[in-house]
Amino acid sequence: MPTLKRLDGFEIRLFIANEHRPPHVHVFKAGAECRVLLGDEATQPRLWNVVGGMSAQDARRAEELVSRWQGELLAAWRKYHG
């Protein structure tokens, strides 16, 4: 699972093996995790779910970070998953 971006304690990662649609990334901070849907050229990223106790504030920040890098993250997802 490569880490695509790091900022302010957040790590945005992409699972490679056994991954599934819809396009999304896993965002980690301090041992907690959320998944954020990447959307596409017409749709903004949005929080999919929280796993492992991430606070609502950190989940919102994760969604903001994914929005900032949406194009780059979506390109990486497509590179590995078509």
C-alpha positions as CSV (number, residue, x, y, z in Angstrom):
1,M,0.0,0.0,0.0
2,P,2.0,3.0,-1.2
3,T,1.7,6.3,0.6
4,L,0.8,9.0,-2.0
5,K,0.9,12.1,0.2
6,R,1.9,13.1,3.7
7,L,0.9,16.3,5.5
8,D,0.3,17.4,9.1
9,G,0.3,13.9,10.4
10,F,-2.0,12.6,7.7
11,E,-1.0,9.8,5.2
12,I,-3.0,9.2,2.1
13,R,-2.5,5.7,0.9
14,L,-3.7,3.5,-2.0
15,F,-4.3,-0.2,-1.6
16,I,-3.0,-2.2,-4.6
17,A,-3.9,-5.8,-4.1
18,N,-7.6,-6.9,-3.9
19,E,-8.8,-3.3,-4.2
20,H,-12.4,-2.6,-5.3
21,R,-14.4,0.2,-6.8
22,P,-15.5,2.9,-6.4
23,P,-12.2,4.8,-6.7
24,H,-11.1,5.8,-3.2
25,V,-8.1,6.3,-0.9
26,H,-7.4,5.4,2.7
27,V,-6.3,8.3,5.0
28,F,-4.5,7.6,8.2
29,K,-3.7,9.8,11.2
30,A,-2.5,8.7,14.6
31,G,-3.6,5.1,14.2
32,A,-7.1,6.0,12.9
33,E,-8.4,5.6,9.4
34,C,-11.1,6.9,7.0
35,R,-11.8,6.2,3.4
36,V,-12.5,9.0,1.0
37,L,-14.2,8.5,-2.4
38,L,-12.1,10.2,-5.1
39,G,-15.0,11.3,-7.3
40,D,-14.1,12.2,-10.9
41,E,-13.8,15.2,-13.1
42,A,-17.4,16.2,-12.4
43,T,-17.7,15.0,-8.8
44,Q,-15.9,16.2,-5.7
45,P,-14.3,13.7,-3.2
46,R,-16.4,12.9,-0.2
47,L,-16.0,11.0,3.0
48,W,-17.0,7.3,2.6
49,N,-16.6,5.9,6.0
50,V,-14.5,6.1,9.2
51,V,-12.6,3.1,10.4
52,G,-10.7,2.9,13.7
53,G,-11.9,5.9,15.6
54,M,-10.8,9.0,13.5
55,S,-12.4,12.1,14.9
56,A,-15.0,14.0,12.9
57,Q,-12.6,17.0,12.7
58,D,-9.8,14.8,11.3
59,A,-12.1,13.1,8.9
60,R,-13.2,16.5,7.5
61,R,-9.6,17.5,7.2
62,A,-8.8,14.2,5.3
63,E,-11.6,15.0,2.9
64,E,-10.2,18.5,2.3
65,L,-6.7,17.1,1.6
66,V,-8.1,14.6,-0.8
67,S,-10.0,17.4,-2.6
68,R,-6.8,19.4,-2.8
69,W,-5.0,16.6,-4.6
70,Q,-8.0,14.9,-6.3
71,G,-6.6,14.9,-9.9
72,E,-3.2,13.4,-8.8
73,L,-4.8,10.8,-6.5
74,L,-7.4,9.8,-9.1
75,A,-4.6,9.4,-11.7
76,A,-2.7,7.1,-9.3
77,W,-5.9,5.0,-8.7
78,R,-6.5,4.7,-12.4
79,K,-2.9,3.7,-13.0
80,Y,-3.2,0.7,-10.7
81,H,-6.9,-0.2,-11.2
82,G,-7.9,1.0,-14.7
